[in-house]
Amino acid sequence: MQPYFLPYIGYWQLINCVDKFVIYDNVEYTKKGWINRNRLLLNSQPSTFTIPLKKDSDYLSISDRSIAQDFNRKSFLSKVRNSYSKSPNCNHIIPLVEKIINFKSNNLFIFILESINQICNYIDIDFSKIIISSEIPINHDLKAEEKIITICKELNCIEYINPIGGEKLYSKSRFKKEGIKLQFLESNKIIYKQFGCDFIPSLSILDHLMFNDIQKIQNQINNYNLK
């Protein structure tokens, strides 16, 4: 998977359900993806937040992109506080957000990797299973399905799990030929009480943390099917 900043619950379900989680650092940064942006709840409506990046070549890999020097971390923290000041867990989660946002690195990949580490620790997911893609000795010029199969073989994997969206991208028969079982993780419907408004799904993990205790978060993380 690409590294995403404070992603939705499905990302954490995937990390939790596998033995090895490969996170890409040496693939091209995609502008319209979710690498450095996500959504919070603001005034009962979804609001997108973005970690601004230094202007640079569109062809740089994620590990070569940098956070903009003018990223206002205090402003970001204020937005989170204002958005969730009345949530039941705000006082517990804000220190975690502060630790993540104030991490002293402007390298995009390192910054996001640290945020994933912090969240994993908080919700009791084993972070040691995460492997950085560039550290795997393969031909990194391979693309898409071929690259994934090569990574699986190098890591002696017999099963590969991808988010449900991968059904349109990857072939079970192709993986089977290589001795690898391909499955897709599909999150079940998860609803919890927000601010008394209609429930808004697919928000950042921060929204889950603000409204749910650790036991409920762990239940949500295990609420999925493999197809």
C-alpha positions in Angstrom: 0.0 0.0 0.0 1.0 3.6 -0.4 1.5 5.6 2.8 -1.6 7.5 3.8 -1.8 10.2 6.4 -4.3 9.3 9.2 -6.4 7.1 6.8 -9.8 5.5 7.1 -10.5 2.4 9.2 -10.0 0.0 6.3 -6.3 0.8 6.2 -5.8 -0.3 9.8 -7.9 -3.4 9.2 -5.5 -4.4 6.5 -2.4 -3.7 8.6 -3.9 -5.7 11.5 -5.0 -8.8 9.5 -1.7 -9.5 7.7 1.6 -10.9 8.8 3.6 -8.5 6.7 2.5 -5.1 5.5 4.5 -3.6 2.7 4.4 0.2 2.5 5.6 1.9 -0.7 8.2 4.6 -0.3 9.8 4.3 -3.8 6.8 4.8 -6.0 5.8 8.0 -7.7 3.7 10.5 -5.6 0.2 10.8 -6.9 -1.4 14.3 -6.7 -5.0 13.3 -6.5 -4.6 10.4 -4.1 -4.9 10.3 -0.3 -1.2 10.3 0.6 -1.2 13.7 2.3 -4.9 14.4 2.7 -8.0 13.1 4.5 -11.3 14.1 5.9 -12.4 15.2 9.4 -15.8 16.1 10.7 -16.4 19.9 10.9 -19.7 21.4 11.9 -21.3 18.0 11.2 -20.0 17.9 7.6 -16.9 16.2 6.1 -14.0 18.6 5.7 -10.8 17.8 3.8 -7.5 18.6 5.3 -4.2 18.5 3.4 -0.5 18.5 4.4 1.0 21.0 2.0 4.0 19.9 0.0 7.1 21.8 -1.2 6.7 22.6 -4.9 8.7 20.0 -6.8 8.8 17.6 -9.8 5.6 15.6 -10.2 7.7 12.6 -11.0 9.5 12.3 -7.7 8.9 9.3 -5.5 7.0 9.6 -2.2 10.3 9.3 -0.3 11.7 12.3 -2.2 8.8 14.7 -1.5 9.0 17.2 1.3 6.4 19.0 3.5 6.2 22.7 2.7 8.1 24.9 5.1 5.0 27.1 5.6 2.9 24.2 6.9 1.2 25.7 9.9 1.1 22.9 12.4 -0.5 25.0 15.1 -3.3 25.9 12.7 -3.9 22.2 11.9 -4.0 21.3 15.6 -6.5 24.2 16.2 -8.7 22.9 13.5 -8.7 19.4 15.0 -9.4 20.8 18.5 -12.2 23.0 17.2 -13.8 20.2 15.3 -13.8 17.7 18.1 -13.8 19.8 21.3 -17.1 18.3 22.3 -16.3 14.7 21.5 -16.0 12.3 24.4 -12.3 11.4 23.8 -10.9 14.8 22.7 -8.8 15.3 25.8 -7.2 11.9 25.3 -6.6 12.1 21.6 -5.3 15.6 21.2 -2.0 14.8 22.8 -1.6 12.0 20.3 -2.4 14.3 17.4 0.1 16.8 18.8 2.8 14.2 18.9 2.1 13.2 15.3 1.9 16.7 13.9 4.9 18.0 15.8 7.2 15.2 14.7 10.5 16.8 13.5 10.7 15.7 9.9 9.7 17.4 6.7 10.3 14.3 4.6 6.8 13.2 3.5 7.4 9.5 3.8 9.1 9.6 7.2 6.4 11.9 8.5 3.6 9.6 7.5 5.4 6.5 8.6 5.8 8.0 12.0 2.1 8.8 12.2 1.3 5.2 11.3 3.6 4.0 14.0 2.0 6.3 16.6 -1.6 5.2 15.7 -0.6 1.5 15.6 0.9 1.8 19.1 -2.2 3.6 20.4 -4.7 1.0 19.1 -2.4 -1.9 19.8 -1.5 -3.0 16.3 2.0 -4.6 15.9 4.0 -2.0 13.9 7.0 -4.3 13.6 5.2 -6.2 10.7 5.5 -3.1 8.4 8.2 -3.4 5.7 9.4 -0.5 3.6 9.3 -1.4 -0.1 12.7 0.0 -1.0 14.4 -2.4 1.5 13.1 -5.4 -0.4 15.8 -6.7 -2.9 13.8 -6.9 -6.1 13.7 -5.1 -9.5 11.8 -2.0 -8.4 11.1 -1.0 -12.1 8.4 -3.7 -12.2 4.9 -2.4 -12.3 1.5 -3.2 -10.8 0.6 -6.9 -10.6 4.1 -8.2 -11.5 5.7 -6.1 -8.8 3.3 -7.3 -6.2 3.9 -11.0 -7.1 7.6 -10.4 -7.1 7.4 -8.9 -3.6 5.3 -11.7 -2.4 7.8 -14.3 -3.6 10.7 -12.4 -2.1 8.9 -12.4 1.3 7.9 -16.1 0.9 4.3 -15.2 1.1 1.6 -17.7 0.1 -1.3 -15.3 0.5 -1.8 -11.7 -0.6 -4.6 -9.5 0.7 -5.6 -6.3 -1.0 -8.4 -3.8 -0.3 -11.7 -4.6 -2.1 -11.0 -2.0 -4.8 -8.2 -4.3 -6.1 -10.8 -6.7 -7.5 -10.8 -4.5 -10.7 -7.0 -4.6 -10.9 -5.7 -8.0 -10.0 -6.5 -11.5 -11.2 -6.9 -14.4 -8.7 -6.0 -16.9 -11.4 -2.8 -15.0 -12.2 -1.7 -15.1 -8.5 -2.8 -18.7 -8.3 -0.4 -19.7 -11.1 2.4 -18.3 -8.9 1.3 -20.3 -5.8 -0.2 -17.2 -4.1 -3.8 -17.0 -2.8 -5.3 -13.6 -3.6 -8.0 -12.2 -1.3 -9.7 -8.9 -1.0 -10.6 -7.2 2.3 -14.0 -5.6 2.4 -15.0 -3.5 5.5 -18.4 -4.2 7.0 -20.7 -1.3 7.7 -19.4 0.6 10.8 -21.6 3.1 12.4 -21.0 4.9 15.7 -22.4 8.0 17.4 -20.8 11.3 16.3 -22.4 14.6 17.2 -26.1 13.5 17.0 -26.1 14.2 13.2 -26.5 11.7 10.4 -23.5 9.4 10.5 -20.8 10.3 8.0 -18.6 7.3 7.0 -15.1 7.0 5.6 -13.5 9.7 7.6 -10.0 9.7 9.0 -9.1 7.3 11.8 -9.0 10.4 14.0 -12.8 10.6 13.9 -13.1 7.0 15.1 -10.6 7.7 17.9 -12.5 10.8 19.0 -15.8 8.9 19.5 -14.8 5.4 20.4 -12.8 3.8 23.2 -10.0 1.4 22.4 -12.1 -1.7 22.7 -14.6 -0.4 20.2 -11.8 0.6 17.9 -10.4 -2.9 18.1 -13.9 -4.3 17.3 -14.1 -2.0 14.3 -10.7 -3.1 13.1 -11.9 -6.7 13.1 -15.2 -6.0 11.4 -14.4 -7.0 7.8 -14.8 -9.9 5.4 -12.2 -11.5 3.1 -13.4 -12.4 -0.4 
